[in-house]
Amino acid sequence: MQQSSQFSNQNRPRIAAGIPAFNEDKYIGTVVLKTRQYVDEVIVVDDGSSDQTADVAKLAGATVIRHEQNRGYGASIQTLLAEAKKKDLNILVLLDADAQHNPDEIPNLIKPISEGFDLVIGSRVLGGTDVPRYRRIGQRVISYFSHILSEQKVSDSESGFRVFSRKAIDSLELRENGMAVGAETIAKAAEKGLKITERPIFIRYTEDGSTLNPVVHGFGVLRRIIAMISERRPLFFFGLGGIILITLGLLAGLGALGIVFRGGGAVTGYALVSILLLIIGVFSVFTGIILDVVTRRRG
């Protein structure tokens, strides 16, 4: 195994790579073999594949953990972190099984761990990867809402190519079973006071690299991130929504008054809409305040 020069041989860290995989027998063997050059062990979580993913991964030299049923990408990450907790590891590298991530970039992603960082995210944005326009827009939207969730400025919050220090391995307890686990990881890391950084990576998009429709996938991730914002930052979520509704209610009320002053007809509809928006808005603000107090006490 090749090791990065920033570590002395005497203090050489023990590094494992974790690869979530679902029906990836076309690529998994190559990914495992290339990754083994840079780590002490490759752990593949076969998430209920119906093809030969597990067999190919074993033949390539990986340790395979199998989910009997497909439980989701996030569940595979949870399994990898749980396995890493059991092992005498200093560093865990996560990368995808579809050959889009280049294992040769592992040393560059590992390096910040020796500089005191706990979570290193490989950024397609910083790497200048030629991402299709619709994907770039989706990534920006998701990264924006991830920033609201975690209050951490990360350019590529959904990147699956990332590195965890031992402190991060021990600290992080994740719950998301789906693809929104990337945003949850950043939020939980920030909550635990872990140091987060990014390094550029270049992605090779393969035509059959994902079985998920990117638009459906993107909306699914965004929906879960918004749900996490409501749970973790209720004052922001419900308070902002309430303020917007109160503002709309006031505007509707002013519109009704304007009609009255101009000698117009009945404004019952405007008045009812104004009152309804104001009531819901005020209720939303107080809901945010109450939930925020409850959340802080739990924390």
Salt bridges, closest charged atoms under 4 A:
ASP40 OD1 - ARG12 NH1 3.03
GLU41 OE1 - ARG14 NH2 3.40
GLU41 OE2 - LYS87 NZ 3.42
ASP46 OD2 - ARG66 NH1 2.23
ASP47 OD1 - HIS67 ND1 2.76
GLU83 OE1 - LYS86 NZ 3.82
GLU83 OE2 - LYS87 NZ 3.68
ASP96 OD2 - HIS101 NE2 3.81
GLU115 OE1 - ARG199 NH2 3.61
ASP156 OD2 - ARG124 NE 2.65
ASP170 OD1 - ARG166 NH2 2.89
GLU176 OE2 - ARG224 NH2 2.43
GLU184 OE2 - LYS188 NZ 3.31
GLU191 OE1 - ARG232 NH2 2.87
ASP208 OD2 - LYS26 NZ 2.91
GLU231 OE1 - ARG175 NH2 3.67
ASP292 OD2 - ARG296 NE 2.85
